[in-house]
Amino acid sequence: MTLPSWADQMDALRGVGDGLVRRWRPDGATAAETQDMYKLALSILACGYLCRVYTDARRPVFMPLWNYAFNQGGPDPDYVYATTEVDPSGTYRISGFRGTQRFVEITQQGFDMMSPSDLSRPFAVSHDLDDLAHGADGSFSVVLSAERPAGYLGDWWPLDRRAKRLLMRKCSCDWIAEQDARVAIDRLDDGGADMTPEETARRFADLAAWIEGMIDFDMQLVRYYREHHGINVLLRSTKIDEMGGLPKQAYYDGIFEIGDDEALIVETALPRESRYWQILVADDRFATVDWVNRQSSLNDAQARIDSDGELRVVISRRDPGVPNWLDKADFPWGIIQMRFNRASDLPEAKVTKVPVDAVRAHLPVDTPVVSALERKEQLRTRRAGAQLRRIW
């Protein structure tokens, strides 16, 4: 059997970027839009190497998935995502140190994220590190297998026969003060073997379809929300639930579409109880607006709650000088997404479009003024906090 040469593999990738640009902007893309799509495609290629070509179920390693460099699928800036393949017949040990962040969940998935067609068969069972025994130093260890090993008395999670992959979400709300969990995985029933040249070549050859499939999938998802939710709204959606989202987490999705002199005010009550909540803005490919250099997301530790207990967030291109500003950057339209984790109730959100210069007339009179200097310092702190998270 003759395996693909380097030139063969490069030829398969040759038309990916331009094809995506044409599908994203069928009426023609600007030079900036073209380069932005090229950058996104390159990031998904890099992610595909780490999460698909490098590792396999025999030698599992939690590899970086969605983050500010691999900005695909509307990453939650508070989460550090990592993934690894698993063999449902295998026995694995997950161990490490809990840290102090808000929560860490590891979800079994019954579909292969590297194959978008697999998303038609979602399955997700999630495990929380807080359900395990911890040592005085925060250490933990849990075995994951179809059956509890004979004589084993420690922490154990059943591995579903449909599982193909684990997705880990590590949530921090105070990006600077909270300490990320450190997590390792090992396969106990298989000493591991090098991937065959044929398997390596096949996975390499899959990357063109992986880039196109995942970016196309997200563009179609955004357009689904546009068609089914409408414009300048934020509605409870089960779409992500149906695709295997985090169990016990409610998602709200909607579309923003405003001019540079306009703003959206999102108003909502908050659940009586919840473990975590957050709101973000993303572009029309479901890439979260650059949250390292812009305030494009807010969580329950970052946002200001008004004196009446309501959350009010302003989405605009221009800074309106309010605490809860979400910077949509230069994107004329895109996604608004909010999530409530383990919430006691799910309030409805109201969205109002106003001139950006009239924002304060629609907010409580005691809403603080954020000066340009204060915003600059906020963004410096945010930028540092984002980098202190361990995403690699």
Backbone torsions as a table, in degrees:
resi	resn	phi	psi	omega
1	MET	NA	127.2	177.8
2	THR	-90.8	122.9	-178.6
3	LEU	-86.5	155.6	-179.3
4	PRO	-59.6	140.8	174.5
5	SER	-81.3	171.0	174.7
6	TRP	-57.8	-41.6	179.7
7	ALA	-62.9	-39.6	177.9
8	ASP	-60.3	-45.9	-178.7
9	GLN	-65.5	-39.6	178.8
10	MET	-67.3	-36.6	177.7
11	ASP	-61.2	-37.6	179.7
12	ALA	-64.5	-29.4	-178.5
13	LEU	-88.7	-12.2	-167.6
14	ARG	-55.4	-46.5	-173.5
15	GLY	-94.3	4.7	-173.3
16	VAL	-62.2	-51.9	-175.1
17	GLY	-61.7	-47.3	-178.2
18	ASP	-67.4	-35.1	176.9
19	GLY	-63.2	-40.5	178.0
20	LEU	-66.3	-40.4	178.2
21	VAL	-59.9	-44.0	-179.3
22	ARG	-63.2	-38.0	-179.5
23	ARG	-75.5	-29.6	179.1
24	TRP	-76.8	-42.0	-177.7
25	ARG	-129.3	73.9	-176.2
26	PRO	-61.9	-23.1	178.9
27	ASP	-89.6	5.0	179.0
28	GLY	113.0	133.7	-179.5
29	ALA	-107.2	148.5	172.7
30	THR	-73.4	167.6	177.2
31	ALA	-60.7	-38.5	-180.0
32	ALA	-66.8	-42.3	179.0
33	GLU	-65.0	-39.6	179.0
34	THR	-61.1	-47.9	-179.7
35	GLN	-65.9	-33.1	179.1
36	ASP	-66.6	-39.5	177.1
37	MET	-69.0	-39.1	175.9
38	TYR	-58.2	-42.9	-179.5
39	LYS	-63.6	-42.8	177.7
40	LEU	-62.0	-44.6	179.7
41	ALA	-62.1	-40.5	179.1
42	LEU	-64.6	-38.7	179.1
43	SER	-65.1	-38.5	179.2
44	ILE	-70.5	-32.4	174.1
45	LEU	-62.2	-47.0	179.4
46	ALA	-62.1	-42.8	178.2
47	CYS	-62.3	-41.2	179.3
48	GLY	-62.4	-37.3	176.4
49	TYR	-62.6	-49.1	-176.4
50	LEU	-63.9	-43.5	-170.2
51	CYS	-93.4	-10.6	-176.2
52	ARG	-126.1	-49.3	-175.2
53	VAL	-80.8	-38.2	-173.9
54	TYR	-72.8	-47.2	-169.0
55	THR	-113.7	156.2	175.1
56	ASP	-145.9	178.4	-172.0
57	ALA	-68.8	-18.0	179.5
58	ARG	-80.1	-32.2	178.6
59	ARG	-128.5	71.9	-172.1
60	PRO	-70.4	144.4	173.7
61	VAL	-145.6	131.9	173.5
62	PHE	-71.2	116.1	-176.2
63	MET	-108.6	150.6	-179.8
64	PRO	-59.7	134.5	178.7
65	LEU	-114.9	-112.6	-174.1
66	TRP	-80.3	134.0	177.9
67	ASN	-166.2	-169.0	-174.9
68	TYR	-70.9	-16.6	173.2
69	ALA	-93.3	-35.1	176.1
70	PHE	-104.6	71.6	-168.0
71	ASN	-90.7	81.5	-175.8
72	GLN	-137.5	138.2	177.6
73	GLY	80.8	23.2	178.7
74	GLY	60.2	57.4	-178.3
75	PRO	-57.4	138.7	171.8
76	ASP	-76.3	118.1	-177.7
77	PRO	-60.5	-19.5	178.9
78	ASP	-82.0	-12.8	-178.7
79	TYR	-99.1	141.6	161.3
80	VAL	-105.3	117.4	-176.1
81	TYR	-99.4	139.3	173.8
82	ALA	-145.4	155.1	-175.5
83	THR	-144.4	156.5	172.8
84	THR	-152.1	151.4	174.0
85	GLU	-77.9	151.6	172.4
86	VAL	-137.8	154.7	173.5
87	ASP	-102.2	119.5	-175.4
88	PRO	-61.4	-15.4	176.4
89	SER	-91.4	-1.3	-176.0
90	GLY	-87.5	169.5	174.7
91	THR	-121.4	124.8	-174.0
92	TYR	-125.8	150.2	169.9
93	ARG	-115.9	128.9	173.7
94	ILE	-110.6	126.4	-175.6
95	SER	-143.9	167.8	178.2
96	GLY	154.1	-148.9	-176.8
97	PHE	-132.2	131.0	-170.1
98	ARG	-64.9	-36.0	-173.9
99	GLY	71.9	-164.7	-175.8
100	THR	-121.8	7.9	-176.7
101	GLN	-70.1	168.3	-168.6
102	ARG	-56.3	-51.5	175.6
103	PHE	-161.2	162.2	174.2
104	VAL	-135.0	120.5	177.0
105	GLU	-120.5	140.1	176.4
106	ILE	-118.9	118.3	-172.5
107	THR	-108.7	128.1	170.6
108	GLN	-78.3	132.9	-179.8
109	GLN	-120.6	137.3	-179.2
110	GLY	-96.9	16.6	177.8
111	PHE	-134.6	160.8	-179.9
112	ASP	-101.0	112.3	-178.3
113	MET	-60.6	-21.2	-179.9
114	MET	-78.1	-5.6	179.3
115	SER	-128.0	94.4	-175.9
116	PRO	-54.2	-29.8	179.1
117	SER	-62.9	-22.6	-179.8
118	ASP	-71.9	-16.3	-177.6
119	LEU	-67.7	-8.5	177.7
120	SER	-75.9	-7.9	-179.3
121	ARG	-125.7	64.3	-175.1
122	PRO	-72.7	153.3	175.7
123	PHE	-162.2	133.8	-179.3
124	ALA	-150.6	127.7	171.7
125	VAL	-127.9	127.6	-172.3
126	SER	-113.0	146.1	178.4
127	HIS	-123.9	143.6	-176.4
128	ASP	-112.8	132.0	179.4
129	LEU	-62.5	-23.5	-179.5
130	ASP	-72.6	-9.4	176.8
131	ASP	-85.4	-3.0	-177.6
132	LEU	-97.4	162.5	171.6
133	ALA	-75.1	138.5	179.6
134	HIS	-121.3	141.2	173.6
135	GLY	-76.3	174.6	-179.8
136	ALA	-61.0	-26.5	179.0
137	ASP	-92.4	9.4	-179.3
138	GLY	83.0	7.0	-179.1
139	SER	-72.0	150.8	178.2
140	PHE	-146.7	162.8	175.6
141	SER	-156.5	133.0	-179.6
142	VAL	-142.8	140.4	176.7
143	VAL	-96.8	138.1	179.8
144	LEU	-120.8	116.1	-177.3
145	SER	-162.3	164.5	-178.8
146	ALA	-64.0	-38.6	178.4
147	GLU	-128.0	148.5	176.5
148	ARG	-64.0	128.3	178.7
149	PRO	-58.1	140.2	-178.5
150	ALA	-57.4	128.6	177.2
151	GLY	79.6	-2.5	-178.5
152	TYR	-85.0	126.7	-175.1
153	LEU	-112.6	-0.9	-177.4
154	GLY	-81.4	-171.7	179.2
155	ASP	-63.1	138.3	-176.8
156	TRP	-144.6	136.7	172.8
157	TRP	-116.7	130.9	176.8
158	PRO	-70.4	132.9	178.6
159	LEU	-94.4	117.6	-177.1
160	ASP	-67.4	142.7	-178.6
161	ARG	-64.9	-16.3	179.7
162	ARG	-92.1	-6.0	-172.9
163	ALA	-67.6	136.9	175.4
164	LYS	-120.9	-22.2	-170.1
165	ARG	-156.2	150.9	171.5
166	LEU	-109.9	136.5	175.6
167	LEU	-119.7	119.8	180.0
168	MET	-103.8	132.4	174.0
169	ARG	-117.7	120.1	176.3
170	LYS	-110.0	113.1	-172.1
171	CYS	-101.6	125.8	172.0
172	SER	-128.0	137.0	177.5
173	CYS	-104.2	-33.3	170.4
174	ASP	-101.3	97.3	-170.5
175	TRP	-65.9	-22.5	-177.1
176	ILE	-92.2	-44.7	-172.0
177	ALA	-82.2	-33.9	-175.8
178	GLU	-76.4	142.3	-179.8
179	GLN	-99.0	123.7	-179.0
180	ASP	-66.1	147.0	173.3
181	ALA	-67.3	150.5	172.9
182	ARG	-114.0	123.1	-169.3
183	VAL	-133.2	133.3	176.4
184	ALA	-125.3	156.1	177.1
185	ILE	-134.7	141.6	179.6
186	ASP	-139.4	144.5	175.0
187	ARG	-93.9	126.9	-173.6
188	LEU	-92.3	-24.8	-173.0
189	ASP	-100.5	5.2	-175.8
190	ASP	-148.3	121.8	-179.2
191	GLY	-68.6	-8.3	179.7
192	GLY	87.4	155.2	178.4
193	ALA	-149.0	149.0	177.5
194	ASP	-61.0	143.3	174.8
195	MET	-64.8	137.7	-179.4
196	THR	-68.9	155.5	176.6
197	PRO	-56.9	-35.8	-179.7
198	GLU	-65.5	-40.8	-179.8
199	GLU	-69.6	-41.0	176.8
200	THR	-59.0	-46.5	-179.5
201	ALA	-63.1	-39.8	-179.6
202	ARG	-64.8	-43.3	-179.8
203	ARG	-67.0	-39.9	175.6
204	PHE	-59.2	-44.9	-178.1
205	ALA	-66.9	-21.5	179.0
206	ASP	-73.6	-15.4	-167.9
207	LEU	-66.4	-34.1	178.5
208	ALA	-62.1	-46.3	179.1
209	ALA	-66.6	-33.9	179.3
210	TRP	-64.2	-45.9	179.8
211	ILE	-62.2	-51.8	-178.1
212	GLU	-62.6	-44.3	-175.4
213	GLY	-64.4	-44.2	-175.6
214	MET	-73.3	-39.9	179.2
215	ILE	-71.0	-42.1	176.2
216	ASP	-60.0	-41.1	-179.4
217	PHE	-59.7	-44.7	-178.7
218	ASP	-68.7	-38.0	177.4
219	MET	-64.1	-38.8	177.8
220	GLN	-67.2	-36.5	178.9
221	LEU	-64.4	-43.6	178.0
222	VAL	-60.9	-41.8	179.9
223	ARG	-69.6	-28.8	173.3
224	TYR	-61.4	-46.5	179.3
225	TYR	-63.6	-38.4	179.7
226	ARG	-62.7	-42.5	-177.2
227	GLU	-76.0	-35.0	-172.4
228	HIS	-100.4	-23.6	179.7
229	HIS	-101.6	-28.9	-176.5
230	GLY	94.4	-173.6	-173.9
231	ILE	-104.0	140.0	177.0
232	ASN	57.0	53.0	177.2
233	VAL	-138.1	166.2	173.9
234	LEU	-144.5	109.5	-171.7
235	LEU	-124.8	148.1	172.2
236	ARG	-60.5	129.9	-177.3
237	SER	-129.1	143.8	175.1
238	THR	-105.8	7.6	-176.0
239	LYS	-60.5	-46.6	-180.0
240	ILE	-70.4	-34.3	174.2
241	ASP	-56.1	-43.2	-177.9
242	GLU	-67.8	-22.5	-179.1
243	MET	-94.8	6.9	178.2
244	GLY	93.7	35.0	176.9
245	GLY	-67.7	-179.7	-177.3
246	LEU	-67.3	120.4	177.6
247	PRO	-58.4	147.5	179.8
248	LYS	67.6	19.8	173.7
249	GLN	-123.3	124.3	-179.0
250	ALA	-94.9	134.0	-178.4
251	TYR	-110.1	138.2	172.0
252	TYR	-117.4	133.7	-178.3
253	ASP	-135.6	148.8	176.3
254	GLY	-166.6	177.3	-178.3
255	ILE	-113.5	135.3	166.7
256	PHE	-103.8	144.1	173.1
257	GLU	-151.8	100.2	-175.6
258	ILE	-140.9	156.5	175.8
259	GLY	-81.5	173.6	-178.1
260	ASP	-67.5	-19.5	179.2
261	ASP	-101.8	13.9	-178.3
262	GLU	-119.6	164.9	178.4
263	ALA	-145.2	155.5	170.4
264	LEU	-112.3	135.7	173.8
265	ILE	-108.9	116.5	177.3
266	VAL	-97.3	122.1	-179.4
267	GLU	-121.1	133.0	177.0
268	THR	-155.7	146.0	164.8
269	ALA	-71.3	166.2	178.2
270	LEU	-113.1	152.5	178.1
271	PRO	-56.4	148.5	177.0
272	ARG	-58.3	-37.9	177.1
273	GLU	-140.5	141.2	172.0
274	SER	-161.7	152.6	178.7
275	ARG	-79.2	-25.6	-173.4
276	TYR	-172.0	143.9	169.1
277	TRP	-145.0	160.9	-172.8
278	GLN	-163.9	154.4	175.4
279	ILE	-139.3	144.0	-178.0
280	LEU	-145.9	167.2	170.4
281	VAL	-123.6	143.6	-179.5
282	ALA	-135.4	164.4	-179.4
283	ASP	-83.1	-173.1	-174.6
284	ASP	-82.0	10.0	168.4
285	ARG	-111.3	7.0	-176.3
286	PHE	65.4	36.3	169.0
287	ALA	-98.4	119.3	-178.6
288	THR	-58.7	134.1	178.2
289	VAL	-56.9	134.5	-175.3
290	ASP	-37.8	101.5	-174.6
291	TRP	-90.1	-4.4	175.2
292	VAL	-78.2	-41.3	-174.2
293	ASN	-107.2	-6.9	179.2
294	ARG	-132.7	152.1	174.4
295	GLN	-85.9	81.6	-177.2
296	SER	-104.8	3.8	176.7
297	SER	-149.7	156.0	175.3
298	LEU	-142.1	140.1	174.7
299	ASN	-117.6	-175.4	-173.2
300	ASP	-70.5	-12.5	175.0
301	ALA	-96.5	-17.0	-176.5
302	GLN	-99.4	-32.0	-173.3
303	ALA	-80.1	155.3	173.4
304	ARG	-98.3	127.7	176.1
305	ILE	-94.2	132.4	-178.1
306	ASP	-70.5	164.4	-174.0
307	SER	-62.8	-20.8	177.4
308	ASP	-89.1	7.3	178.3
309	GLY	85.3	0.5	-178.5
310	GLU	-90.8	153.0	170.8
311	LEU	-99.7	127.6	175.7
312	ARG	-126.2	124.6	-177.0
313	VAL	-123.9	138.5	-180.0
314	VAL	-110.6	124.9	177.3
315	ILE	-106.9	125.5	180.0
316	SER	-167.0	168.4	173.8
317	ARG	-83.0	-44.7	178.2
318	ARG	-82.0	141.8	178.3
319	ASP	-71.6	116.7	179.7
320	PRO	-83.9	1.5	177.7
321	GLY	72.7	32.9	177.5
322	VAL	-120.0	156.0	-177.2
323	PRO	-59.5	-46.8	-172.8
324	ASN	-93.0	58.3	176.6
325	TRP	-92.2	132.8	170.2
326	LEU	-110.2	118.2	-175.7
327	ASP	-84.8	112.4	-179.8
328	LYS	-84.6	-0.6	-177.8
329	ALA	59.8	-143.6	-174.5
330	ASP	-95.4	8.6	-177.2
331	PHE	-76.9	123.3	-178.7
332	PRO	-68.1	-28.2	176.4
333	TRP	-152.6	161.1	-178.7
334	GLY	177.3	-153.1	-172.1
335	ILE	-106.2	141.0	162.0
336	ILE	-108.0	131.5	177.2
337	GLN	-136.5	136.0	176.7
338	MET	-130.9	148.9	178.5
339	ARG	-139.4	142.2	173.1
340	PHE	-118.9	124.7	-177.8
341	ASN	-103.3	123.4	179.7
342	ARG	52.1	52.8	-176.7
343	ALA	-88.6	144.2	178.0
344	SER	-73.7	-27.9	-179.7
345	ASP	-153.2	163.6	-173.8
346	LEU	-125.5	91.5	-178.5
347	PRO	-66.5	157.8	174.7
348	GLU	-88.8	147.3	-179.7
349	ALA	-104.9	146.6	176.2
350	LYS	-113.9	136.4	-179.8
351	VAL	-123.5	128.4	-178.4
352	THR	-127.2	131.1	176.6
353	LYS	-94.2	131.0	-179.0
354	VAL	-141.8	160.8	169.6
355	PRO	-61.7	140.9	-176.7
356	VAL	-62.1	-29.7	178.8
357	ASP	-72.4	-13.3	-178.2
358	ALA	-104.9	10.2	-175.5
359	VAL	-55.8	-46.1	-173.6
360	ARG	-64.5	-24.7	178.1
361	ALA	-68.3	-16.5	-178.2
362	HIS	-107.6	7.8	179.8
363	LEU	-116.7	159.0	176.3
364	PRO	-56.0	147.5	-174.8
365	VAL	-65.2	-22.2	-178.6
366	ASP	-91.3	12.0	176.7
367	THR	-63.6	122.6	-176.7
368	PRO	-64.5	157.4	173.2
369	VAL	-96.0	129.3	175.7
370	VAL	-105.1	115.2	-178.2
371	SER	-75.8	165.9	178.5
372	ALA	-60.8	-37.4	179.2
373	LEU	-67.9	-41.9	178.2
374	GLU	-64.5	-39.9	178.7
375	ARG	-63.8	-41.3	179.7
376	LYS	-59.2	-41.9	179.6
377	GLU	-69.7	-38.5	175.4
378	GLN	-57.2	-45.0	-177.5
379	LEU	-68.7	-33.4	175.4
380	ARG	-63.8	-43.7	178.6
381	THR	-64.7	-41.9	179.7
382	ARG	-62.6	-43.9	-178.8
383	ARG	-61.5	-42.3	178.2
384	ALA	-64.5	-44.9	-178.5
385	GLY	-61.9	-40.9	179.4
386	ALA	-61.2	-38.8	-178.4
387	GLN	-76.0	-24.0	179.3
388	LEU	-74.8	-17.5	173.2
389	ARG	-68.1	140.7	-179.7
390	ARG	-89.5	96.2	-178.7
391	ILE	-99.2	-9.2	-177.0
392	TRP	-110.5	NA	NA
